[in-house]
Amino acid sequence: MVVSMNRGLSPFTRRDVQTLVSEGHEVTLLPTRLGASRDVPPGVKLVDIRTPAGGLAVAGGLAAALGSRAAAEPFRLARATSAWSSLGLALAYRGAVPAPDVVYSVFGDRKLFVGFFLSLMWDRPLAVTVHAYELYTNPNPRLFKLALARAAVVMTVTEFNRRQLVERWGVEPSKVRVVRVGVDEALFSPEPRFVIMIAGMWNAKKAHEDLLQALALLGEGYEVWVVGGPGATHAEDVRAAAVRLRVSDRCIFFGQVSEQVVGALMRRADLLCCPSKVDPSGNREGFPTVLAEAMYAGLPVVATDHAEIPAVVPSVIVPEGDPEALAVAIREYRRDGALAKRDGERNHELAQSLFCESQRRALVEALADAVRP
């Protein structure tokens, strides 16, 4: 498969790769662009020709290709269509990879051009999926038409595109198949999930892993939104912990976001969890800002018996470092919607009195007192 991985695999390409692997096929990815993300589905080979080993393979393959008769036609076509960069990449991959059963290009642009040259040199069938822009603003229309003519199968994502391929680009109708963009049924399932939000820097006193352990106990139907990222004292990568605890498919990582985004997420979450605990160095929370914000937003909260928290939070407080207690409290809020609504409203009322105008006045008065005789 000739693909772009400038920002990693696109979701629809990843689903296609997973489908091929699940059907028992061996898939090798040949990226025209390769960014920082090298994550590919299990069982898939990613060829990086920029490594030392890849460079040696490419050098040997290039020498063999340049001296072979199979390269003559690709060189002629590259000269005729000004496609030297695509030919160069194809020559590199020809040297690094053994000939496959089929060359499959995803998108009818440079990915197709590289696949086209490879199919010529390997004498293997070519398949391509054309999405949309390639039909209207193709970067090399002449080579696009030549590659479409060679392709054994031309797939596209709509009936409208199929007509464009046949009527505008002259593709033989029997070669064109409509294969629509796939959907990840699990990821986009309409089945509701109870959304638990946790926010803050990743460090031991925030106790992200306690919540992830609770999520493992809760089972299906629950989802954790993780807002924030690694801090200076984070004890463990929270993503790695989610994978280790086998709950990564139920965790959404938002990273560091603005206050506006935090507010928007709170308006959609069902509950905020704040499982704070004393860290190994003895460090504690003051009072988590996100807890005050969630209370004002009218969310029910599950927090721990830590520092000032139980003196302020009027509803559910559980012991520090107790994932089972967290799971029980979260499950009760999902079971009893009226309880969640009542506690959320009470949290909002309390937050109005504790964290809003009265605190702004207290700040101004304290500074004023500092300069009075």
QUIRA-V92969 format. One record per backbone hydrogen bond with DSSP energy under -0.5 kcal/mol. CO is the residue of the C=O (numbers start at 0). NH is the residue of the N-H. Records with the same first field share a line. If there is no record, write none. Layout:
# QUIRA-V92969
CO=NH + NH
This chain:
# QUIRA-V92969
0=2 + 29
1=105
2=31 + 32
4=7 + 34
7=6
9=13
10=14
11=15
12=16
13=17
14=18
15=19
16=20
17=21
18=22
19=24
20=23
24=26
26=44
28=30 + 46
29=2
32=4
35=37
38=8
40=43
44=28 + 46
45=47
46=30 + 48
47=50
50=54
51=55
52=56
53=57
54=58
55=59
56=60
57=61
58=62
59=63
60=64
61=65
62=66
64=67
67=70
68=71 + 72
69=73
70=74
71=75
72=76
73=77
74=78
75=79
76=80
77=81 + 82
82=86
83=87
84=88
85=89
86=90
87=91
88=92
89=93
90=94
91=95
92=96
100=124
101=103
102=104 + 126
103=1
104=106 + 128
108=111 + 112
109=113
110=114
111=115
112=116
113=117
114=118
115=119
116=120
117=121
118=122 + 123
124=102
125=151 + 152
126=104
127=129 + 154
128=106 + 130
129=156
131=134
132=135 + 136
137=140
139=143
140=144
141=145
142=146
143=147
144=148
145=149
146=150
152=127 + 154
153=176
154=129
155=178
157=161
158=162
159=163
160=164
161=165
162=166
163=167 + 168
164=170
165=169
171=174 + 175
172=175
174=153
176=155 + 178
177=179
182=184
183=187
185=188
192=194
193=195 + 222
194=269 + 270
195=224
196=272
197=226
200=202
201=230
202=205 + 206
203=206
204=276
206=210
207=211
208=212
209=213
210=214
211=215
212=216
213=217
214=218
218=221
220=193
222=195
223=225 + 251
224=197 + 226
225=253 + 254
226=199
228=201
230=233
232=203
235=237
236=240
237=241
238=242
239=243
240=244
241=246 + 247
242=245
246=249
247=250
249=223
250=252
251=225 + 253
254=227 + 256
257=261
258=262
259=263
260=264
261=265
262=266
264=267 + 268
269=299
270=196
271=301
273=275 + 303
278=281
282=278
285=307
287=290 + 291
288=292
289=293
290=294
291=295
292=296
293=298
294=297
299=271
300=302 + 315
301=273
302=317
303=305
305=308
307=310 + 311
308=311 + 312
314=316
315=302
317=304
318=321
321=325
322=326
323=327
324=328
325=329
326=330
327=331
328=332
329=333
330=334
331=335
334=336
335=339
336=340
337=341
338=342
339=343
340=344
341=345
342=346
343=347
344=348
345=349
346=350
347=351
348=352
349=353
350=354
351=355
355=358 + 359
356=360
357=361
358=362
359=363
360=364
361=365
362=366
363=367
364=368
365=369
366=370
367=370 + 371
368=371
